[in-house]
Amino acid sequence: MTTQKRPRQIFLIEAIQTFRMRYLIETEEAGWAEDTHTMDECEEWQQKCLGEQIITTRAITREEAEQMHADDALAVSSDGSPWLPLDQFIMRPK
């Protein structure tokens, strides 16, 4: 009996990474400390990565991946540069 392998597909996984951030702010009232944080007038003291949560998973075509690679790479500062080949970013587990 021969088992036929299914063709491989490209899957797009979208996830959100969560961090717990801590700030130390000295002021007269808690509300003022919150305002200082809200106005981005303080430096982070500590952070802890709480992991990633998968939001969506879907199969996409290579053409869709190439279009996303070109569109998103210009808008985000990441290794997703449109000048690097898409194949460099596709993970292929063995």
C-alpha positions in Angstrom: 0.0 0.0 0.0 1.5 3.3 -1.0 0.6 6.5 0.8 0.6 9.6 -1.4 2.1 12.7 0.2 -0.1 15.8 0.1 1.4 18.8 -1.7 2.9 21.4 0.6 1.2 24.7 1.0 2.2 28.1 2.4 0.3 28.9 5.6 0.1 32.5 6.9 0.0 32.5 10.7 -0.8 35.9 12.3 0.0 36.3 16.0 0.1 39.0 18.6 3.0 39.1 21.0 2.3 40.3 24.5 4.6 42.0 27.0 4.2 43.0 30.6 5.9 46.4 31.0 6.8 48.1 34.2 7.6 51.8 34.8 8.7 53.6 38.0 7.3 57.1 38.2 7.6 59.3 41.2 4.9 62.0 41.5 2.2 63.2 44.0 -0.7 61.3 42.5 -1.4 58.1 40.7 -3.3 59.9 37.9 -0.2 62.1 37.2 1.9 59.0 37.0 -0.5 57.6 34.5 -0.5 60.8 32.5 3.3 60.7 32.4 3.1 57.2 30.9 0.3 58.1 28.5 2.3 61.1 27.3 5.3 58.8 26.7 7.4 60.9 29.1 9.0 57.9 31.0 11.5 55.2 30.4 10.6 51.5 30.7 12.0 49.9 33.8 11.3 46.2 33.2 9.6 44.0 30.6 8.6 40.4 30.4 7.5 38.6 27.3 4.2 36.8 28.0 4.3 34.9 24.7 2.4 34.9 21.4 -1.3 34.2 20.7 -2.2 32.9 17.3 -5.0 35.0 15.8 -5.5 33.5 12.4 -4.1 30.7 10.2 -4.9 30.3 6.6 -3.4 28.9 3.4 -2.2 31.5 0.9 -0.8 31.3 -2.6 2.8 32.2 -3.4 1.4 35.2 -5.3 -0.4 36.4 -2.3 2.7 36.0 -0.2 4.8 37.9 -2.7 2.2 40.7 -2.8 2.1 40.9 1.1 5.9 40.8 1.1 6.1 43.8 -1.2 3.3 45.8 0.4 4.1 45.2 4.1 7.9 45.4 3.9 7.8 49.0 3.0 5.5 49.9 5.9 7.2 47.9 8.6 10.8 48.0 9.7 11.7 44.3 9.9 13.7 41.8 8.0 10.8 41.6 5.6 12.7 43.8 3.2 11.3 43.7 -0.4 14.8 43.5 -1.7 15.4 40.1 0.0 14.0 37.0 -1.6 10.7 35.7 -0.3 12.1 32.2 0.0 14.4 33.4 2.7 11.4 34.0 5.0 9.4 30.8 4.3 10.0 28.3 7.1 10.2 24.7 5.9 10.1 22.2 8.7 11.5 18.8 7.9 
